[in-house]
Amino acid sequence: MTKALTQVRCAIYTRKSSEEGLDQAFNSLQAQREACEAYVKSQIGEGWVCLKTAYDDGGISGGTLERPGLRRLLADIEDGLIDVVVVYKVDRLTRSLTDFAKIIDVFDHKICSFVSITQAFNTTSSMGRLTLNMLLSFAQYEREVTGERIRDKIAASKAKGMWMGGLPPLGYDVPEDRTTRALKINPAEADLVRDIYDRYLRLKSVNAVRDDLARDGLVSKAWTSREGRAMGGKPFNTGSLFHLLQSRVYVGEIVHGDKRHPGMHEAIVEREVFDAVQAQLAANACKRQARPKLTGALPLQGLTFDAEGARMVSTFGYARSGKRHAYYVSAPLLKAQKIAAGTIGRISARPFEDLVRQRVGELAGKPDANLDDVRPLIRRIDVGPHGLCISLDQLALLEGGAATARASLQSRLTIGDAIAFETQNAHTLQLMVQARPVFRGGRTWLVRPNGQPAIEGGRPDRKLLKAVAQAHAGLVAFDAAPSCTADQWGRAKAVPDSYLRQTVGFAFLAPDIQVAILEGRQPAGLTARQILQQGVPAAWADQRRLFGF
């Protein structure tokens, strides 16, 4: 009686470093696969069977593991779907000893063998491993030597002033005669480059130049890829303008690393103009370096979207006073793109995060929770012109059935807010918070429909507090020393006399108004400047009506 063979599942992996020839009817990947399939068929007596799944990577270097076909192969090995991996040559799998060690760990863990059909060995034996490591050492050596040779050739060519390929910068075109390796001036684009340099010297700000170009409808260089895709032709952004203003190509030079060489192409910008621009950029850079650079992601980045569904990402900046500010900004705005009317493009981080923390914390039964505690409950936040829609994980909020959850959650809502249970996903609910962002007095406020602050116990306004405190201090000084004039007290406290006369009315605000200012509960947008401009009525009722209390 013949003993049944155990089936050995074989996966074929193919790879080609460049995309050249992949569009042919019979390309290198297909040739590798046919050779491997023939080898697998020759082992049919051992029970080898070729899997139909194709693990191909075309146009990807063997020096990286970030290859879609390889990732699928390793995932299927982890799932126990493959017994043997077959390749045409070892370097098709990888040319890096370090990467190969990682791959072999996966193979060994799942008892998967590795076979190269043109280099007869098997990783299940010690001799096979030794042979494989030797072959990989030579493959890695060959790759590194090839890389060094290419880098040396590029360095030597640039030293002669040659353009070594890639997208030509604005103002130049690739020459029709590719043997010259010298960029050819595009007259229309060259005029735009000179205009950009002149605008910067006049405006002295890259952001101002960006906005000026956008108003005039001027856009970046447009080109068509080899695949026929139209690219470029978009409004300039800050990064591209910085690069353009610092590119030494425009003064007829070719840069390689930290070395500069006279180029074979003609200059577009005069040396004096270029040097003046570099001096202005350096002066602006010194001002920026005086402040510590603010980087990193805000806690709710990745969860926050605007009304059009675009991500709102972290951005930071400084006020003229030197105070640091953080914002969530719609991604299209950062790229100088227009957003739909009614879309909230920017929102201050602190009031927004405070509101989310407070509302979600109350709904979860943890009113004192911090943002790190409530963030795991949040799946998505949509910032609309009339409020926030916060999608939450219902199961993480409460245990029990939906009916119990509904009754319990409804009891925890802040007045004016609402919840809705999604019909498509029983585990998600949406918390609708009535709080529209409003920009007043140099700050972003989150305001209820009645105009009151959306955040209970908000942060006090420092300028309002200072005005009230100085008004009371002035009254106390006058009571203690009746002969002291407002001008004398103002000079002693370094407070201008005119300002003291204007702010003394703050001491006569209604007690409940002063308490609200102390606790940060004043109406959104109420500022010290607004009170100074409108004046303080003698009657407390008139004060409450005038200032929105």
Backbone hydrogen bonds, N-H to C=O, Kabsch-Sander energy under -0.5 kcal/mol:
donor,donor_aa,acceptor,acceptor_aa,energy
8,V,47,G,-3.2
9,R,7,Q,-0.6
10,C,8,V,-0.5
10,C,49,V,-3.1
11,A,84,V,-2.8
13,Y,11,A,-0.5
13,Y,86,V,-2.3
14,T,55,Y,-2.2
16,K,57,D,-2.1
22,L,19,E,-1.8
24,Q,21,G,-1.4
31,A,27,N,-2.0
32,Q,28,S,-2.5
33,R,29,L,-2.1
34,E,30,Q,-2.5
35,A,31,A,-2.0
36,C,32,Q,-2.2
37,E,33,R,-2.8
38,A,34,E,-2.2
39,Y,35,A,-1.7
40,V,36,C,-2.4
41,K,37,E,-2.3
42,S,38,A,-1.5
43,Q,39,Y,-0.7
43,Q,40,V,-1.1
44,I,41,K,-1.6
46,E,43,Q,-1.9
47,G,44,I,-1.5
48,W,43,Q,-1.6
49,V,8,V,-2.9
51,L,10,C,-3.1
55,Y,12,I,-1.0
55,Y,53,T,-0.5
56,D,54,A,-0.7
57,D,14,T,-1.4
59,G,16,K,-1.7
59,G,18,S,-0.7
60,I,16,K,-1.6
64,T,61,S,-0.8
67,R,65,L,-2.3
71,R,67,R,-2.7
72,R,68,P,-2.3
73,L,69,G,-2.0
74,L,70,L,-2.7
75,A,71,R,-2.2
76,D,72,R,-2.3
77,I,73,L,-2.0
78,E,74,L,-2.3
79,D,75,A,-1.6
80,G,77,I,-1.7
81,L,76,D,-2.6
83,D,9,R,-2.4
84,V,9,R,-2.1
85,V,113,S,-2.4
86,V,11,A,-3.1
86,V,84,V,-0.5
87,V,115,V,-2.3
92,R,89,K,-1.5
93,L,89,K,-0.6
93,L,90,V,-1.5
94,T,90,V,-1.5
95,R,62,G,-1.6
100,F,96,S,-2.4
101,A,97,L,-2.1
102,K,98,T,-1.4
103,I,99,D,-2.2
104,I,100,F,-3.0
105,D,101,A,-1.6
106,V,102,K,-1.3
107,F,103,I,-2.1
108,D,104,I,-3.2
109,H,105,D,-2.1
110,K,106,V,-1.5
111,I,108,D,-1.0
112,C,107,F,-2.9
113,S,83,D,-2.5
115,V,85,V,-2.9
116,S,119,Q,-0.5
116,S,121,F,-0.7
117,I,87,V,-2.2
117,I,115,V,-0.5
118,T,88,Y,-1.3
119,Q,116,S,-0.6
121,F,119,Q,-0.5
123,T,114,F,-1.1
125,S,122,N,-1.6
129,R,125,S,-1.8
130,L,126,S,-2.2
131,T,127,M,-2.6
132,L,128,G,-2.3
133,N,129,R,-2.5
134,M,130,L,-2.0
135,L,131,T,-2.4
136,L,132,L,-2.6
137,S,133,N,-2.1
138,F,134,M,-1.9
139,A,135,L,-2.3
140,Q,136,L,-2.9
141,Y,137,S,-2.2
142,E,138,F,-2.6
143,R,139,A,-2.2
144,E,140,Q,-2.4
145,V,141,Y,-2.5
146,T,142,E,-2.4
147,G,143,R,-2.2
148,E,144,E,-2.4
149,R,145,V,-2.4
150,I,146,T,-2.2
151,R,147,G,-2.5
152,D,148,E,-2.6
153,K,149,R,-2.0
154,I,150,I,-2.3
155,A,151,R,-2.5
156,A,152,D,-2.4
157,S,153,K,-2.3
158,K,154,I,-2.6
159,A,155,A,-1.8
160,K,156,A,-0.7
160,K,157,S,-0.7
161,G,158,K,-1.9
162,M,157,S,-2.0
163,W,181,R,-2.6
164,M,162,M,-0.6
172,Y,169,P,-2.1
173,D,184,K,-3.1
178,R,176,E,-1.1
180,T,177,D,-1.7
184,K,173,D,-2.8
186,N,171,G,-2.6
190,A,186,N,-2.8
191,D,187,P,-1.8
192,L,188,A,-1.3
193,V,189,E,-2.2
194,R,190,A,-2.2
195,D,191,D,-2.1
196,I,192,L,-2.3
197,Y,193,V,-2.1
198,D,194,R,-2.3
199,R,195,D,-2.6
200,Y,196,I,-2.1
201,L,197,Y,-1.9
202,R,198,D,-1.6
203,L,199,R,-3.3
204,K,200,Y,-3.1
209,V,205,S,-2.0
210,R,206,V,-2.6
211,D,207,N,-2.3
212,D,208,A,-2.3
213,L,209,V,-2.7
214,A,210,R,-2.0
215,R,211,D,-2.2
216,D,212,D,-1.4
217,G,214,A,-1.1
218,L,213,L,-2.4
220,S,234,K,-3.1
223,W,231,M,-2.3
225,S,229,R,-2.7
228,G,225,S,-1.9
231,M,223,W,-3.1
233,G,221,K,-0.9
236,F,218,L,-0.6
241,L,237,N,-1.8
242,F,238,T,-2.3
243,H,239,G,-2.2
244,L,240,S,-2.3
245,L,241,L,-2.7
246,Q,242,F,-1.1
247,S,243,H,-0.8
247,S,244,L,-0.7
250,Y,247,S,-1.0
251,V,248,R,-1.2
252,G,249,V,-1.8
253,E,248,R,-1.9
254,I,261,H,-3.1
256,H,259,K,-2.7
259,K,256,H,-2.0
261,H,254,I,-2.6
263,G,252,G,-3.1
264,M,161,G,-2.5
268,I,250,Y,-2.1
269,V,250,Y,-2.7
274,F,270,E,-2.4
275,D,271,R,-2.7
276,A,272,E,-2.0
277,V,273,V,-2.2
278,Q,274,F,-2.2
279,A,275,D,-2.2
280,Q,276,A,-2.0
281,L,277,V,-2.6
282,A,278,Q,-2.4
283,A,279,A,-2.1
284,N,280,Q,-2.4
285,A,281,L,-2.2
286,C,282,A,-1.9
287,K,283,A,-1.4
288,R,284,N,-1.9
289,Q,285,A,-2.7
290,A,286,C,-1.0
291,R,288,R,-1.5
295,T,293,K,-0.6
301,Q,298,L,-1.9
302,G,312,M,-0.5
303,L,300,L,-1.6
304,T,300,L,-0.9
305,F,381,I,-2.7
306,D,310,A,-2.5
307,A,383,V,-0.6
309,G,306,D,-1.9
312,M,304,T,-2.4
313,V,311,R,-0.6
313,V,329,V,-2.8
315,T,327,Y,-1.8
317,G,325,H,-2.3
319,A,323,K,-2.7
322,G,319,A,-2.0
325,H,317,G,-3.0
327,Y,315,T,-2.7
328,Y,347,I,-2.6
329,V,313,V,-2.7
329,V,327,Y,-0.5
330,S,345,G,-2.9
331,A,311,R,-2.9
333,L,330,S,-0.9
334,L,330,S,-1.2
335,K,331,A,-1.0
336,A,333,L,-1.9
337,Q,332,P,-3.0
343,T,340,A,-1.9
345,G,343,T,-0.9
347,I,328,Y,-2.0
349,A,326,A,-2.7
352,F,348,S,-1.3
353,E,349,A,-3.1
354,D,350,R,-2.4
355,L,351,P,-2.2
356,V,352,F,-2.2
357,R,353,E,-2.7
358,Q,354,D,-2.5
359,R,355,L,-2.8
360,V,356,V,-2.4
361,G,357,R,-1.9
362,E,358,Q,-2.1
363,L,359,R,-2.1
364,A,360,V,-2.0
365,G,362,E,-1.2
366,K,361,G,-3.4
369,A,366,K,-2.0
373,D,370,N,-0.7
374,V,370,N,-1.4
375,R,371,L,-1.9
377,L,374,V,-1.4
378,I,374,V,-0.6
378,I,375,R,-1.6
379,R,391,S,-3.2
380,R,391,S,-1.4
381,I,303,L,-3.2
382,D,389,C,-2.5
383,V,305,F,-3.0
383,V,381,I,-0.5
384,G,382,D,-0.8
384,G,387,G,-2.6
387,G,384,G,-0.7
388,L,433,V,-2.2
389,C,382,D,-2.2
390,I,388,L,-0.5
390,I,431,L,-3.0
391,S,380,R,-3.0
391,S,389,C,-0.7
392,L,429,L,-3.3
393,D,377,L,-2.4
394,Q,392,L,-0.9
394,Q,427,H,-2.8
395,L,427,H,-0.6
397,L,393,D,-1.1
397,L,394,Q,-0.5
398,L,394,Q,-2.2
405,A,401,G,-2.4
406,R,402,A,-2.8
407,A,403,A,-2.1
408,S,404,T,-2.4
409,L,405,A,-3.0
410,Q,406,R,-2.4
411,S,407,A,-1.3
412,R,409,L,-1.3
413,L,410,Q,-1.1
417,D,414,T,-2.5
418,A,432,M,-1.9
420,A,430,Q,-2.1
422,E,420,A,-0.5
422,E,428,T,-1.6
428,T,425,N,-1.5
429,L,392,L,-2.0
430,Q,420,A,-3.2
431,L,390,I,-3.0
432,M,418,A,-3.3
432,M,430,Q,-0.6
433,V,388,L,-2.7
433,V,431,L,-0.6
434,Q,432,M,-0.6
435,A,433,V,-1.4
436,R,447,V,-2.4
438,V,445,W,-3.2
440,R,438,V,-0.7
440,R,443,R,-2.4
443,R,440,R,-1.9
445,W,438,V,-4.0
445,W,443,R,-0.6
447,V,436,R,-2.4
447,V,445,W,-0.7
448,R,452,Q,-3.1
451,G,448,R,-2.2
454,A,446,L,-3.1
456,E,454,A,-0.6
458,G,455,I,-0.8
462,R,460,P,-0.6
465,L,461,D,-2.5
466,K,462,R,-2.6
467,A,463,K,-2.2
468,V,464,L,-2.4
469,A,465,L,-2.8
470,Q,466,K,-2.6
471,A,467,A,-1.9
472,H,468,V,-2.2
473,A,469,A,-2.5
474,G,470,Q,-2.3
475,L,471,A,-1.9
476,V,472,H,-2.5
477,A,473,A,-2.2
478,F,474,G,-2.1
479,D,475,L,-2.2
480,A,476,V,-2.2
481,A,477,A,-2.2
484,C,481,A,-2.3
489,W,485,T,-2.7
490,G,486,A,-2.5
491,R,487,D,-2.3
492,A,488,Q,-2.1
493,K,489,W,-1.9
494,A,491,R,-0.9
495,V,490,G,-3.7
500,L,496,P,-2.1
501,R,497,D,-2.3
502,Q,498,S,-1.8
503,T,499,Y,-2.4
504,V,500,L,-1.2
505,G,502,Q,-0.6
506,F,503,T,-1.9
507,A,504,V,-1.3
508,F,505,G,-1.5
509,L,506,F,-1.3
513,I,510,A,-0.6
514,Q,510,A,-2.2
515,V,511,P,-2.3
516,A,512,D,-2.0
517,I,513,I,-2.2
518,L,514,Q,-2.1
519,E,515,V,-2.0
520,G,516,A,-0.7
520,G,517,I,-0.6
521,R,516,A,-3.3
522,Q,516,A,-0.6
524,A,451,G,-1.0
526,L,523,P,-2.0
527,T,525,G,-0.6
531,I,527,T,-1.8
532,L,528,A,-2.4
533,Q,529,R,-2.3
534,Q,530,Q,-2.1
535,G,531,I,-2.3
543,Q,539,A,-1.8
544,R,540,W,-2.5
545,R,541,A,-2.0
546,L,542,D,-2.6
547,F,543,Q,-2.6
548,G,544,R,-0.6
549,F,544,R,-2.3
